[in-house]
């Protein structure tokens, strides 16, 4: 990213819900349950990782850092990281649940094809450091979107900064290039952001999974944006029996005031693009890494403005996920 930029990220987890998950787990001030709490409750080993947050140095200079050296702040809610994305039997790391309670969903196979719609480019010869938000219970690979059907997305235009829509389309197009996943823009939407967004909304979007929702939010709509937070992203996945877990929809929320200020800066656009790429990287399944040469590194300082070799290696695997027409 931009020279001198200081960015730090931490981790976020999944809120509780049905499927035997405790309802009274410890949560953050925003109501989310960190992953380490879920791991602890399930008896799994816990990591010394907190909430995913990119924190500027020093935090109090968040709104002044747009002159000279830019420090960018982003919070990333990883797949299933928000409470509204939790569903029965669908928590990260859980095995398929027998006799899982029925949950609303569209007729299976919508837009599903017999072969992937695209293919990721060859993996960089040197490979590189990468990590996934979630892996299949059998260890066969990462949880990913179905490559045999398009991934639709909509944009709520309210509060959008000048140039914001172009920024989003460019970022989604870049992720299509590096994964082979086919993102399709469905236009604007008046769907309001919600803490418990439903992944299936037939009255609004028809008999299909709801498209990925991208929204420019104010601090009043999202209290996280009143502090040191500039964006959030997450994906929802489903599985049937022993079939692979597949992402079916998700969401990206961006701090409208912060992006407006960033993009008004002479050298702000490429940094804004890098933030959105990082967010969409999480949306499709990339997690943070310890390599400062990657875009998915928690703390960015330097000229990393696009996916690097490790990021591309992980994105290639995420573009080669399973086709699951029964969903």
N, C-alpha and C positions, 0 to 999 in steps of 0.2 A: 504494500500500500504506500501511501505518501511518506516520504522521509520524515522521521521524527514522530510519526503517529504511534501512540501508545494505546493498545487495545487489549483488554483482558476479558476472557469468558469463563463462565462456570457452568454447572449442569443443572437441569431441571428434570422432574419426574412426572409420574402419572398420578392423577387423583384416584381416590378409591371409588368403588362402585359395586355392583352385584358380582357374581362369580366368587363368592366367598371372601371378597376383599374387605378388610375392615373399613368402616365408614368414619371412624373417629381417629384417623391417623394424624400425626402432627403435620401442619401445613405452613406454607409461607404466608406473609401478610396478604397476598393476593388470592389465597385460598387453594394454591396448588400444593401437591404433596411431592417433595423431593424423592428422586429414585432411591436414595439410600434409605429413606424411611420405609418404602415398599419392600426393599431387599431385606431390611432388618425384620419387618413383620413376617416375611415369608421364610425367614431362616436362611437367606442367601448371604454370602459374604458381601460386605459393604465397602465401597471405595471412599477415599477421603476426597470426594469431589462435591462441591456445593452446587449452587444454581448457575446455569449458563448465563453469563453476563459479560459484556465487554465494558470495562470500566476505564475511563480516561484518567490521566495523571496530570494534575490533581483533579478529583471529581468536581470541585466547585467551579472549574473553568469550562464546564461543558458547553456553555453557550458563547464563550469568547474564543474558542479554539479555531474558529474558521478563518482567522487572519494569520498569515504566515504558515507555520506548521499546523496541520490538521490532526486532531485526535478524534477518533470515531468511536462511538459507543453503540453496541448492539446487544440485545438479549435474544437468545435463541431458545425457544421452547421446542425441544426435539419431538420426534414422532411420539404420539400419544402423551405429549407433555402437558397438555391442557386438560382440565377436568372434563370439558365437553367432548373430548375425544375418547374417553374411556367407555367401553362397552362390555357386556357380559362375556367372559371367556376370552378376552382379547388383550390382556395385559402383556407387556413385553416380558418374554421369558417363560410365560405360561405354556404348558403343553396343550394340545387340542382337548377340548372339554367334551366328554360324552354327554349326550342329552342336554346340550347347551340350550338355555332358554331362547325361544324364538325372538329375534330382533327384527325390526322393520328393514326391508331392503327391496331393491328393484327386482324385476324378473331377471333371471340369470342370462349372461351372455350378451348384454347390450353392446353393440359395435365390436364384438370380439371377432378376430380373424384367425385364419389357420396358421399364420406365421407372424413373427414380429414385424411391425410397421417400419422399423428402421434398425440399424445396427450401430453399435458404438465403434469409433475408430480403433485402430490397433493400440494396444496398451503400450505406453512408452517403454522403450527397451530397458531403461534403467529402473523401471518401476518407481517405487517411492512410498513414503509413509502415508497410510490412510486408515480410517476406522469407520465402522458402521454403527448407526444408531441401534439397530437390532439385527439379530441373525435368526435363521430358522431353528426351531427346536432340535432338529436332527443334525445341525451343523453343516448343512449342505450349501449355505450361502446366506447373503443378507436378505432381509425383508425389503422388497422393492415393489414398484408399480408394475402392473401387467404390461409388457411391451407389445402385446397383440391387440391393444386397443388404445385410442388416443386419450390423453389426459386433458380434460377441458378445464379452463380457468376463466373466471369473470373478475372484473374490477369494479369495486364501488368507487365512483369518481369523486364523491364528496371529499373535500379538503385536500385534493391532489395538488402537489406543487407544480409549478410550470415545468413542463418536460417530463413529468412523472410517468405518464402512460408510455411514452417512447422508451424510457428507462426500463420499465417492466417488460415490454415486448422484446427489447434487445437482450435482456437477461434470460428470459425464457428461451429465446432462440439460441443463445449460447449453450444453455444446458441441453437443448435438443441436439446440438452439434456433438457434444462430448458424451452423450449417453445413447443416442438413437431413439430415446423416448420422444413421442410426438405430442407436443403441447399445442392445443387448439384454443384460440381466443373466442369466447362466446359473446363478447360485448360487455356492456355495463350492466350493473345490477343495483337494485335498491335494497338488497338484503342487508339488514343492519348487523353489525358485529354482535355476537352473543357469547356469553360464558359457556353455554351448553349448546353449541351449534349441532344440529342434526345432520348426519352424513347422507340421509335420504330425505329429500323434500319434494315429493311428487307434485304438490300444488304449485310450487314455484318453478321447478326445473324438469318436471315430467318423470316418467318411469325410468330413471337412471340414477346412479350415484350423483349427489350434488357436486358441481364443479369445485375446484380449488377456489377459495374466496380470497382475493387480495383487497385489502382495505387500508386507506390512509386514515389513521385515527388521531383524535385529539386526546389531550390529557384528561378531559372530562369523560370521554368514552372509555379510555383505558388508563386507570390510575398509575399503571406501571410507567407510562410516558411522562408523568409528572416528576419522576426521579431520573436516575441515570439509565434510561432504557430508550432505545431507538427503534427496535423491531422485534417481532416474535413470529415464529413459524412452527407448524406441527402437521403431522399426517395421521390419518386414521386407517387401521387395517382390519381386514376380516380374513377368516379362514373357515373352511368347511371340513369337519372331520380331520382326516390326516393330510388334507391338501395343504400346499404351501400358504403361508401367511402373505397377504398381498395388500399393499396400500390401495385404497379406493378413492380417497379424497384428502383434502387438507386445507390449510389456510396460512396466509402470510399477513401480518399486521405491521404497519410501518408508522412511525411517529411523523405526522404530517408537518409539524412546525420545525422539527429538526432537519428533515429532508429539504424543506423549502429554504432554510438557511444554508444548508450545505450546497445545494445546487445553484444558489445565487452566487456562491464563491467562484472566482475565475477558474480555479483548479479543482472544483468540488465534484464535477460530474463523474470522472473515472473512479473516485473514491466511493461515491454513492452507488455506482454500478458494482463495485467490488463487494459492498455490503449486501446488496440484493443477491448477488451470485452466492455469497456465503449462506444467506438465508435459504435460497432455493436448494443449495447443496444439502442443507439439513432437511428440507422438505422431501427430497427424493431419497434420503437415507444416509448421508454422510455425517459422521460425528467428528468431534475435535481430535486433533493429533498433537504430538509433542515436538513436531518438526517445524521450526520457524520459517522454513522455506515454502510452506504450503499455505494456501488461502484458508484452510480449515484450522490453522494454528490458533489457539485461544488468544494469544497476545501478538498483535501485528505491529511491526515497526520496520519500515523499509518500503520497497517498491513492489510488493506483491499485490497486483491489481487484477489478477486473473487466476484461474485454476493452474496449479503447478503439477509436476509429474506424479506426485503421490495422490493428489486430488483426482487427477485424470484416471489413474489406475483404479481407484475406488469407484468413480463414476462409471467406468466401463463395466465393472461388475454389476452395478445397479441397473444398467441398461440391458443386462442379459438375464433378467429375472424370469421367473416361470410365467407361462401363460395359463390362466385359470378361468376358462370360459364358464364354469359353473357358478361363478360369482356374478 
